[in-house]
Amino acid sequence: MQPLAVDASLLRAVLATDLQLTVGRALMARVAAITAEGRGTLSIAGMPLDAELPATVQAGDELRLIVREVTPDKVVLAIQDDAQPPPAAFAQAEAPRVPLPNGGSLQVTERDAGGQLATGDGTHTLTLKYDAPTLGPIEMRFTLTPGALNLALEVAPSAYPALDDQAPQLASSLTSAAERPSRVTVTPRREPLEVFA
Protein backbone atom coordinates (compact mmCIF):
# COMPACT_ATOMS: atom_id res chain seq x y z
CA MET A 1 0.00 0.00 0.00
CA GLN A 2 1.17 3.49 -0.76
CA PRO A 3 0.53 5.88 2.17
CA LEU A 4 -0.66 9.47 1.93
CA ALA A 5 -1.48 11.93 4.71
CA VAL A 6 -4.60 14.08 4.63
CA ASP A 7 -5.66 16.89 6.95
CA ALA A 8 -8.28 15.27 9.20
CA SER A 9 -10.58 18.30 9.50
CA LEU A 10 -10.43 18.87 5.73
CA LEU A 11 -11.30 15.25 4.95
CA ARG A 12 -14.18 15.27 7.44
CA ALA A 13 -15.48 18.49 5.90
CA VAL A 14 -15.31 17.01 2.41
CA LEU A 15 -17.03 13.75 3.33
CA ALA A 16 -19.49 14.59 6.08
CA THR A 17 -19.35 16.16 9.52
CA ASP A 18 -20.71 13.01 11.18
CA LEU A 19 -18.43 10.54 9.37
CA GLN A 20 -16.42 8.37 11.71
CA LEU A 21 -12.96 7.76 10.27
CA THR A 22 -11.71 4.48 11.73
CA VAL A 23 -8.73 2.32 10.87
CA GLY A 24 -9.65 -0.09 8.08
CA ARG A 25 -12.41 2.10 6.58
CA ALA A 26 -12.33 2.20 2.79
CA LEU A 27 -12.87 5.37 0.73
CA MET A 28 -13.12 5.69 -3.02
CA ALA A 29 -11.38 8.45 -4.97
CA ARG A 30 -11.01 9.27 -8.66
CA VAL A 31 -7.90 10.84 -10.15
CA ALA A 32 -9.35 13.89 -11.89
CA ALA A 33 -6.12 15.26 -13.38
CA ILE A 34 -2.33 14.84 -13.31
CA THR A 35 0.34 17.39 -14.15
CA ALA A 36 3.77 16.67 -15.67
CA GLU A 37 5.34 17.35 -12.24
CA GLY A 38 3.53 14.39 -10.64
CA ARG A 39 0.92 16.45 -8.84
CA GLY A 40 -2.73 15.99 -9.45
CA THR A 41 -6.28 16.31 -8.23
CA LEU A 42 -8.17 13.59 -6.39
CA SER A 43 -11.93 13.70 -6.32
CA ILE A 44 -13.34 12.34 -3.06
CA ALA A 45 -17.13 12.51 -2.68
CA GLY A 46 -17.17 14.90 -5.63
CA MET A 47 -14.83 17.40 -3.96
CA PRO A 48 -11.35 18.07 -5.43
CA LEU A 49 -8.24 17.66 -3.28
CA ASP A 50 -4.76 18.60 -4.51
CA ALA A 51 -2.33 15.67 -4.15
CA GLU A 52 1.19 14.52 -4.91
CA LEU A 53 0.60 11.19 -6.65
CA PRO A 54 2.82 8.21 -7.41
CA ALA A 55 4.02 7.79 -11.00
CA THR A 56 1.87 4.66 -11.47
CA VAL A 57 -1.38 6.62 -11.08
CA GLN A 58 -3.07 8.04 -14.20
CA ALA A 59 -5.92 10.48 -14.77
CA GLY A 60 -9.24 8.65 -14.65
CA ASP A 61 -8.01 5.93 -12.27
CA GLU A 62 -10.37 4.89 -9.52
CA LEU A 63 -8.48 4.45 -6.25
CA ARG A 64 -9.54 2.53 -3.19
CA LEU A 65 -8.11 4.33 -0.17
CA ILE A 66 -7.86 2.57 3.19
CA VAL A 67 -7.62 4.49 6.47
CA ARG A 68 -4.38 3.34 8.16
CA GLU A 69 -4.07 5.82 11.03
CA VAL A 70 -6.26 8.53 12.56
CA THR A 71 -4.95 11.31 14.80
CA PRO A 72 -6.68 14.57 15.78
CA ASP A 73 -4.92 16.52 13.02
CA LYS A 74 -4.27 14.01 10.23
CA VAL A 75 -5.57 10.88 8.59
CA VAL A 76 -3.08 8.54 6.92
CA LEU A 77 -4.61 6.78 3.93
CA ALA A 78 -3.13 4.10 1.72
CA ILE A 79 -3.78 3.39 -1.93
CA GLN A 80 -4.76 -0.26 -1.99
CA ASP A 81 -3.20 -2.35 -4.73
CA ASP A 82 -5.64 -4.55 -6.64
CA ALA A 83 -3.66 -7.65 -5.67
CA GLN A 84 -3.98 -6.94 -1.95
CA PRO A 85 -7.01 -7.89 0.10
CA PRO A 86 -8.44 -4.98 2.11
CA PRO A 87 -7.14 -4.87 5.68
CA ALA A 88 -9.76 -5.81 8.24
CA ALA A 89 -10.07 -3.63 11.28
CA PHE A 90 -10.06 -6.07 14.17
CA ALA A 91 -12.02 -3.80 16.48
CA GLN A 92 -14.25 -0.78 16.25
CA ALA A 93 -11.84 1.37 18.24
CA GLU A 94 -8.18 1.78 17.42
CA ALA A 95 -5.95 -0.37 19.62
CA PRO A 96 -4.05 1.57 22.27
CA ARG A 97 -0.36 2.33 21.90
CA VAL A 98 1.64 0.61 24.62
CA PRO A 99 4.66 2.60 25.85
CA LEU A 100 7.90 0.59 26.01
CA PRO A 101 10.55 0.83 28.76
CA ASN A 102 13.34 2.38 26.66
CA GLY A 103 11.08 4.74 24.73
CA GLY A 104 8.85 4.27 21.74
CA SER A 105 5.56 2.43 21.68
CA LEU A 106 3.91 -0.66 20.21
CA GLN A 107 0.43 -0.95 18.74
CA VAL A 108 -1.51 -3.84 17.21
CA THR A 109 -2.91 -2.56 13.91
CA GLU A 110 -4.35 -5.78 12.45
CA ARG A 111 -4.83 -9.34 13.64
CA ASP A 112 -6.87 -12.38 12.79
CA ALA A 113 -9.17 -11.98 15.79
CA GLY A 114 -11.63 -14.82 15.87
CA GLY A 115 -10.04 -16.24 12.76
CA GLN A 116 -11.21 -13.36 10.54
CA LEU A 117 -7.88 -13.13 8.74
CA ALA A 118 -6.97 -16.79 9.08
CA THR A 119 -7.15 -18.79 5.89
CA GLY A 120 -8.38 -22.35 5.50
CA ASP A 121 -4.81 -23.66 5.52
CA GLY A 122 -4.15 -22.56 9.12
CA THR A 123 -2.36 -19.31 8.24
CA HIS A 124 -2.59 -16.54 10.84
CA THR A 125 -1.44 -12.92 10.59
CA LEU A 126 -0.58 -10.17 13.03
CA THR A 127 0.49 -6.63 12.15
CA LEU A 128 2.20 -4.41 14.72
CA LYS A 129 3.41 -0.83 14.52
CA TYR A 130 6.55 -0.15 16.54
CA ASP A 131 7.48 3.51 16.96
CA ALA A 132 11.21 3.11 17.55
CA PRO A 133 12.95 6.07 19.23
CA THR A 134 15.91 6.08 16.80
CA LEU A 135 14.60 4.27 13.70
CA GLY A 136 11.12 5.77 13.43
CA PRO A 137 7.92 3.79 12.78
CA ILE A 138 8.36 0.14 11.81
CA GLU A 139 5.41 -1.88 10.54
CA MET A 140 5.82 -5.57 11.35
CA ARG A 141 3.59 -8.14 9.63
CA PHE A 142 3.90 -11.68 11.00
CA THR A 143 2.47 -14.51 8.90
CA LEU A 144 2.41 -17.85 10.70
CA THR A 145 1.73 -21.05 8.75
CA PRO A 146 1.90 -24.64 10.04
CA GLY A 147 5.39 -24.97 8.54
CA ALA A 148 6.95 -21.48 8.65
CA LEU A 149 7.00 -17.97 10.06
CA ASN A 150 7.44 -14.95 7.79
CA LEU A 151 8.07 -11.45 9.08
CA ALA A 152 7.79 -8.48 6.70
CA LEU A 153 9.20 -5.21 8.00
CA GLU A 154 8.32 -1.87 6.39
CA VAL A 155 10.73 0.82 7.60
CA ALA A 156 11.75 4.42 6.96
CA PRO A 157 14.18 4.70 4.01
CA SER A 158 16.91 5.96 6.37
CA ALA A 159 16.59 2.84 8.58
CA TYR A 160 16.45 0.37 5.69
CA PRO A 161 20.21 -0.37 5.21
CA ALA A 162 20.86 -1.20 8.87
CA LEU A 163 17.74 -3.32 9.32
CA ASP A 164 18.21 -5.13 6.01
CA ASP A 165 21.74 -6.12 7.13
CA GLN A 166 20.32 -7.53 10.39
CA ALA A 167 17.49 -9.50 8.72
CA PRO A 168 19.41 -12.84 8.53
CA GLN A 169 20.29 -12.70 12.23
CA LEU A 170 16.67 -11.89 13.14
CA ALA A 171 15.44 -14.77 10.95
CA SER A 172 17.83 -17.14 12.75
CA SER A 173 16.56 -15.98 16.17
CA LEU A 174 12.93 -16.37 15.06
CA THR A 175 13.65 -19.87 13.72
CA SER A 176 14.98 -20.89 17.15
CA ALA A 177 12.14 -19.24 19.08
CA ALA A 178 9.29 -20.40 16.81
CA GLU A 179 10.80 -23.85 16.21
CA ARG A 180 10.07 -23.57 12.49
CA PRO A 181 11.86 -22.04 9.50
CA SER A 182 11.57 -18.26 9.54
CA ARG A 183 12.17 -15.61 6.91
CA VAL A 184 12.53 -11.85 7.37
CA THR A 185 12.12 -9.34 4.55
CA VAL A 186 12.75 -5.62 4.93
CA THR A 187 11.37 -3.00 2.54
CA PRO A 188 11.67 0.79 2.66
CA ARG A 189 8.42 2.65 3.22
CA ARG A 190 7.28 5.00 0.48
CA GLU A 191 7.13 8.61 1.57
CA PRO A 192 3.63 9.90 2.42
CA LEU A 193 1.73 11.85 -0.21
CA GLU A 194 0.56 15.21 1.05
CA VAL A 195 -2.96 16.19 -0.03
CA PHE A 196 -4.09 19.81 0.11
CA ALA A 197 -7.38 21.52 -0.70
FENQUITA-V378104 format. One record per backbone hydrogen bond with DSSP energy under -1.0 kcal/mol. CO is the residue of the C=O (numbers start at 1). NH is the residue of the N-H. Records with the same first field share a line. If there is no record, write none. Layout:
# FENQUITA-V378104
CO->NH  NH
This chain:
# FENQUITA-V378104
2->79
4->77
5->195
6->75
7->11
8->12
9->13
10->14
11->15
12->16
16->19
22->25
25->67
27->65
29->63
30->43
31->60
33->41
35->38
38->53
39->35
40->51
41->32  33
42->49
43->30
44->47
47->44
49->42
50->196
51->40
54->57
58->61
61->31
63->29
64->80
65->27
66->78
67->24
69->76
73->8
74->71
75->6
76->68  69
77->4
78->66
79->2
81->84
98->106
100->103
104->100
105->131
106->98
107->129
110->127
111->113
112->115
113->116
119->122
123->119
124->144
125->112
126->142
127->109  110
128->140
129->107
130->132  138
132->136
136->132
138->130
139->154
140->128
141->152
142->126
143->150
144->124
148->145
149->183
150->143
151->185
152->141
153->187
154->139
155->189
156->159  160
159->163
160->164
161->165
162->166
166->170
167->171
168->172
169->173
170->174
171->175
172->176
173->177
174->178
175->179
181->149
183->151
185->153
187->155
193->5
194->52
196->50
